Amino acid sequence: MGVPRGTGACGFEEAPTSSEPSDRPPVGTGSAENGDPESLNRPNVDVLIATFNSGKSLEECLRSVREHVPVHRLIIVDRFSTDATRSIAERYGAEVHSEDTGIGLARTMAIALAETEFILFVDGDVVLRRPDFFDRAMAELQRPGTVAVVGGSVGHRFLFGMPFGMTLMRRGWARTIAVPPDAQGFETYYFRRAARRSHLVVRYVPDAMEHRSIYRVRNWPEWQGAQIRLNAGFSPYELTNAFAVILMIHLNTRRLRNVAYTPIFYLKLIRGFLAPDRFRYHDRRVSQPVDLVGSEA
């Protein structure tokens, strides 16, 4: 994997809360298959996941998706993982495709492969915790002017942007978005920009999921700043948005030291923004996933 794959509005990850994994076996395709009368009319969806060495978190992710979402196909685009990612995916009935270009290509490949009217993006380190998320998200997506519905992290008061940790949208609209195939992060910018230009809104379902792990690397804020510059150019709007996102992420941790760290993080981000060629690339093959339960954002 060339880089950490971000999922926030500015490519930032969110800190999770701890919980025990489900013991559901790796079979089934959502509650509709289990005979729930209220779910029989729910549309099946293709679930799109980009992975690299996600073996430590992917099984819990796929188990929760299979349990609570009416899955049509599990489509995984993997960056030639060297761990158990592929075998875990196949055990849960996923089809695995490969790319070695960037997260931009991974997203567009998955969208192109999808067949259903609605698609659900899920990150491989996310666990779906709210059983009614899909039904709530479908209801929200039918509201006028809605382009996407995002599942918020458990316990987070501030919901923002269009992260792809758990996001439902229409496939037809997603296919209109051109994302550079070599984008190494911040790929959700192109979806947010298109929604903003069309005056469409993103809605949220709170307490829907949690992130179980995240890759942290040296110069993480600088890498974020470089991705903003490389994708959005010299954009005062995106720089302002970045500060708001950082602040909300830190406020969601409910830790004073994290909130106090916001200006320092932002200054480091600006450093990367001003020197994108220096900080544009991180090799996640030499990084290790960090369990963020109980740690700083």
C-alpha positions as CSV (number, residue, x, y, z in Angstrom):
1,M,0.0,0.0,0.0
2,G,1.4,3.3,-0.9
3,V,-0.3,5.4,1.7
4,P,-2.7,5.4,4.6
5,R,-6.2,5.5,3.2
6,G,-8.1,8.4,4.9
7,T,-11.8,8.5,5.4
8,G,-12.7,11.8,6.8
9,A,-13.9,14.9,4.9
10,C,-10.3,15.9,4.8
11,G,-9.0,12.4,4.7
12,F,-8.8,12.1,8.5
13,E,-9.7,9.1,10.5
14,E,-11.8,9.1,13.6
15,A,-10.9,7.6,16.9
16,P,-13.2,4.6,17.9
17,T,-14.6,3.3,21.1
18,S,-14.0,-0.3,22.2
19,S,-16.5,-3.1,21.9
20,E,-16.5,-6.9,21.7
21,P,-16.6,-8.6,18.2
22,S,-19.8,-10.4,17.2
23,D,-19.8,-14.2,17.1
24,R,-21.9,-14.4,14.0
25,P,-20.5,-17.0,11.5
26,P,-19.4,-15.8,8.1
27,V,-22.6,-16.6,6.2
28,G,-25.8,-14.9,5.2
29,T,-26.5,-11.7,3.3
30,G,-28.4,-9.5,5.7
31,S,-31.6,-9.8,7.8
32,A,-33.8,-10.1,4.7
33,E,-32.2,-13.6,4.2
34,N,-33.1,-14.4,7.7
35,G,-36.8,-13.9,7.1
36,D,-37.4,-10.5,8.7
37,P,-40.8,-9.5,7.1
38,E,-40.0,-5.8,7.3
39,S,-36.8,-6.3,5.4
40,L,-38.0,-8.4,2.5
41,N,-38.7,-5.3,0.4
42,R,-35.3,-3.6,1.1
43,P,-33.1,-3.3,-2.0
44,N,-30.0,-5.3,-2.0
45,V,-26.8,-3.3,-2.3
46,D,-23.3,-3.8,-3.5
47,V,-20.8,-3.1,-0.7
48,L,-17.5,-1.5,-1.8
49,I,-14.3,-1.9,0.2
50,A,-10.7,-0.8,-0.5
51,T,-8.1,-2.8,1.4
52,F,-4.4,-3.3,2.0
53,N,-3.2,-5.6,4.8
54,S,-6.5,-5.3,6.5
55,G,-6.5,-8.8,8.0
56,K,-6.6,-7.7,11.6
57,S,-9.8,-5.9,11.2
58,L,-11.5,-7.2,8.0
59,E,-13.2,-10.2,9.5
60,E,-15.1,-8.2,12.1
61,C,-16.0,-5.7,9.4
62,L,-17.4,-8.2,7.0
63,R,-19.2,-10.1,9.7
64,S,-21.1,-7.0,10.8
65,V,-21.9,-6.1,7.2
66,R,-23.3,-9.5,6.5
67,E,-25.3,-9.4,9.6
68,H,-27.0,-6.0,9.1
69,V,-26.9,-5.1,5.4
70,P,-28.9,-6.8,2.6
71,V,-25.7,-7.5,0.5
72,H,-25.9,-8.2,-3.2
73,R,-22.2,-8.4,-3.8
74,L,-19.2,-7.7,-1.6
75,I,-16.7,-6.0,-3.9
76,I,-13.2,-5.6,-2.5
77,V,-10.4,-3.8,-4.4
78,D,-7.1,-4.8,-2.7
79,R,-3.7,-3.4,-3.1
80,F,-1.8,-6.7,-3.2
81,S,-2.1,-7.4,0.5
82,T,0.6,-9.6,2.0
83,D,-1.4,-10.8,5.0
84,A,-4.7,-12.8,5.3
85,T,-6.9,-10.1,3.7
86,R,-7.7,-12.0,0.6
87,S,-8.5,-15.3,2.3
88,I,-10.7,-13.6,4.9
89,A,-12.6,-11.8,2.1
90,E,-13.1,-14.9,0.1
91,R,-14.4,-16.7,3.2
92,Y,-17.1,-14.1,3.5
93,G,-18.1,-14.5,-0.1
94,A,-16.4,-11.4,-1.4
95,E,-15.0,-11.0,-4.8
96,V,-11.4,-9.6,-4.7
97,H,-9.9,-7.4,-7.4
98,S,-6.5,-5.9,-7.4
99,E,-4.8,-2.5,-8.1
100,D,-1.5,-1.0,-7.4
101,T,-2.0,2.6,-8.5
102,G,-3.9,4.5,-5.8
103,I,-7.0,4.9,-3.7
104,G,-8.5,6.9,-6.5
105,L,-8.4,3.9,-8.8
106,A,-9.6,1.6,-6.1
107,R,-12.8,3.7,-5.6
108,T,-13.5,4.1,-9.3
109,M,-12.9,0.4,-10.0
110,A,-15.3,-0.6,-7.3
111,I,-18.0,1.8,-8.5
112,A,-17.6,0.5,-12.1
113,L,-18.0,-3.1,-10.9
114,A,-21.1,-2.4,-8.9
115,E,-24.5,-3.3,-10.3
116,T,-27.1,-2.2,-7.8
117,E,-29.0,1.1,-7.8
118,F,-27.5,2.0,-4.4
119,I,-24.0,1.3,-3.2
120,L,-22.5,1.3,0.3
121,F,-18.8,2.3,0.8
122,V,-17.3,0.6,3.9
123,D,-13.7,0.8,5.2
124,G,-12.0,-2.4,6.0
125,D,-11.4,-1.3,9.6
126,V,-15.0,-0.3,10.3
127,V,-17.5,-2.3,12.3
128,L,-21.2,-1.7,11.8
129,R,-22.8,-1.3,15.3
130,R,-26.2,0.0,14.6
131,P,-28.6,-2.7,13.3
132,D,-31.0,-0.3,11.7
133,F,-28.3,1.7,10.0
134,F,-29.2,0.6,6.5
135,D,-33.0,1.2,6.9
136,R,-32.3,4.6,8.4
137,A,-29.9,5.5,5.7
138,M,-32.2,4.4,2.9
139,A,-35.0,6.6,4.4
140,E,-32.7,9.6,4.6
141,L,-31.5,9.1,1.1
142,Q,-35.0,9.5,-0.2
143,R,-35.3,13.0,1.2
144,P,-35.1,15.7,-1.5
145,G,-31.7,17.0,-2.3
146,T,-29.8,14.2,-0.5
147,V,-26.8,12.9,-2.3
148,A,-25.3,10.5,0.4
149,V,-25.9,9.3,3.9
150,V,-23.0,8.7,6.3
151,G,-22.9,6.5,9.3
152,G,-21.4,8.4,12.2
153,S,-19.0,6.9,14.8
154,V,-20.4,5.7,18.1
155,G,-20.5,8.5,20.6
156,H,-19.5,11.2,18.3
157,R,-21.5,14.4,18.6
158,F,-20.0,16.2,15.6
159,L,-20.7,14.6,12.2
160,F,-19.2,16.2,9.1
161,G,-18.2,15.8,5.5
162,M,-18.5,12.8,3.3
163,P,-16.1,10.2,4.6
164,F,-16.3,6.7,3.1
165,G,-16.0,4.8,6.3
166,M,-19.7,3.8,5.9
167,T,-21.5,5.8,3.2
168,L,-24.6,5.0,1.2
169,M,-25.3,6.7,-2.2
170,R,-26.8,6.1,-5.6
171,R,-24.5,4.3,-8.0
172,G,-25.6,6.5,-11.0
173,W,-24.4,9.7,-9.3
174,A,-21.2,8.1,-8.1
175,R,-20.3,7.1,-11.6
176,T,-20.4,10.7,-12.7
177,I,-17.5,11.6,-10.4
178,A,-14.0,11.7,-12.0
179,V,-11.3,10.8,-9.5
180,P,-7.6,10.7,-10.6
181,P,-6.6,7.1,-10.5
182,D,-3.3,7.9,-8.8
183,A,-4.9,9.9,-6.0
184,Q,-3.2,8.6,-2.8
185,G,-5.7,10.1,-0.4
186,F,-8.3,12.8,-0.1
187,E,-10.3,11.2,-2.8
188,T,-13.6,12.0,-1.2
189,Y,-12.9,15.7,-2.1
190,Y,-14.1,15.0,-5.6
191,F,-17.4,13.7,-4.4
192,R,-17.9,16.6,-1.9
193,R,-17.0,19.1,-4.6
194,A,-19.6,17.7,-7.0
195,A,-22.2,17.7,-4.3
196,R,-21.5,21.3,-3.3
197,R,-21.6,22.5,-6.9
198,S,-25.0,20.8,-7.3
199,H,-26.3,22.1,-4.0
200,L,-26.9,18.6,-2.7
201,V,-26.6,17.7,0.9
202,V,-25.1,14.9,3.0
203,R,-27.1,13.4,5.8
204,Y,-26.0,11.4,8.8
205,V,-27.1,8.4,10.9
206,P,-25.5,8.8,14.3
207,D,-23.9,6.0,16.4
208,A,-23.7,3.7,13.4
209,M,-20.2,2.3,13.4
210,E,-16.7,2.5,14.8
211,H,-13.2,2.4,13.5
212,R,-11.1,-0.5,14.9
213,S,-7.7,0.5,13.8
214,I,-5.8,3.1,11.8
215,Y,-2.4,3.4,10.2
216,R,-0.4,6.3,11.7
217,V,2.9,7.2,10.1
218,R,5.5,9.9,10.6
219,N,4.5,13.3,9.4
220,W,0.8,12.3,9.3
221,P,-0.5,15.9,9.5
222,E,1.9,17.0,6.7
223,W,0.8,14.1,4.6
224,Q,-2.8,15.3,5.0
225,G,-1.8,18.8,4.0
226,A,0.0,17.5,0.9
227,Q,-3.0,15.5,-0.2
228,I,-5.2,18.6,0.1
229,R,-2.8,20.7,-2.1
230,L,-2.3,17.9,-4.7
231,N,-6.1,17.3,-5.1
232,A,-7.7,20.6,-4.5
233,G,-4.9,23.0,-5.4
234,F,-4.4,26.2,-3.5
235,S,-7.9,26.3,-2.0
236,P,-8.7,28.6,0.9
237,Y,-12.0,26.8,1.2
238,E,-10.4,23.4,1.7
239,L,-7.9,24.8,4.2
240,T,-10.7,26.3,6.2
241,N,-12.6,23.1,6.0
242,A,-9.5,21.2,7.2
243,F,-9.3,23.2,10.3
244,A,-13.0,22.7,11.1
245,V,-12.6,18.9,10.5
246,I,-9.5,18.6,12.8
247,L,-11.3,20.5,15.5
248,M,-14.4,18.4,15.3
249,I,-12.4,15.2,15.3
250,H,-10.6,16.3,18.5
251,L,-13.8,17.5,20.1
252,N,-15.3,14.1,19.5
253,T,-12.6,12.5,21.5
254,R,-13.7,14.5,24.6
255,R,-10.1,15.0,25.6
256,L,-8.8,18.4,26.4
257,R,-5.2,17.6,25.3
258,N,-6.5,16.6,21.9
259,V,-8.5,19.8,21.5
260,A,-5.5,21.8,22.7
261,Y,-3.3,20.0,20.1
262,T,-5.6,21.2,17.2
263,P,-3.5,24.4,16.3
264,I,-0.3,22.4,16.3
265,F,-1.8,19.7,14.1
266,Y,-3.1,22.4,11.7
267,L,0.3,24.1,11.5
268,K,1.9,20.8,10.6
269,L,-0.8,20.3,8.0
270,I,0.0,23.7,6.5
271,R,3.6,22.7,6.3
272,G,2.6,19.7,4.2
273,F,0.3,21.9,2.1
274,L,3.2,24.3,1.3
275,A,5.6,21.4,0.4
276,P,3.4,18.7,-1.2
277,D,6.2,17.0,-3.1
278,R,8.1,16.4,0.1
279,F,5.2,14.8,2.0
280,R,3.0,13.4,-0.8
281,Y,3.9,9.7,-0.3
282,H,3.9,7.3,2.6
283,D,4.6,3.6,2.2
284,R,2.2,1.8,4.5
285,R,4.1,-1.4,4.0
286,V,6.6,-0.1,6.6
287,S,3.9,1.2,9.0
288,Q,1.9,-0.8,11.5
289,P,-1.8,-0.5,12.4
290,V,-2.4,1.1,15.7
291,D,-5.4,0.2,17.9
292,L,-6.9,3.6,18.7
293,V,-9.1,2.4,21.5
294,G,-8.2,4.6,24.4
295,S,-5.5,6.5,22.5
296,E,-5.2,10.0,21.1
297,A,-6.9,11.0,17.9
